[in-house]
């Protein structure tokens, strides 16, 4: 029996790009699709509640209608857009995912080394998100040519 490689299988219309994604990226895709739907509802909740805790990449706030709150919602909506593109196999999904990973790593590094530090006190806040973002970036970079 002849064994097909990944490039030969693209001739088969039944192969889906989604099958190229590892399980852990599929899990995060669903998490961020749901988080994007919630992020759309948060501004409405923010009208009726004075305190809603939001956090991602070390950016934290408990008020929706602040710069940090709006930035966090935009980040979640952007991640939801990337998740939508990956799940529904859009041509632009890998490139946007790479941008998402690079910005995520940059935000984490900012939060780890710059955000809480002053000249007198250097405070390092370890962000665990970076442990997922780096392999995510590497995997998307490898998938870019065959997506």
C-alpha positions, 0 to 999 in steps of 0.5 A: 500500500502506497503511503501519501504525504501531507502534500499529496493529500491536498488533492483530496477534497475531503481533507480539511485544514482543521485536521492540520491543527493539533488538539491543544490548538483546537481546544484553545480555538473553542475557548477563544470563540466562547470568550469572544462571544462573552466579550461582546456581552461584557460592555452591556454588563458594564453598564449595569455593574460597577465591577467586572474583573478582566485580565489577559497577558498581565493587563488587569482591570475591574472596570470595563469602561477604562483604557485597560478594559477596552484594550482587554475586550479588543484583545479577546475579540481579536483572538476570537477572530483568529479562532474563527478563522482557524476553525473555519479554515480561512486563508488568512487564519494562519497569518493572523494567528502569527500576528496574534502570537507575536503580539501576545508574546510582546504583551507578556514580555511587557507585563513581565519586565516593564509594567510593574518595574521602576528605577528603584524596584525591578519587579518580574511577574512571570506570565504563564501564557508565554508557555503556550504562546511560543509553541503556538507561534512555532506551530503556526509558522510550520503550518504556514506553507501548507495551509 
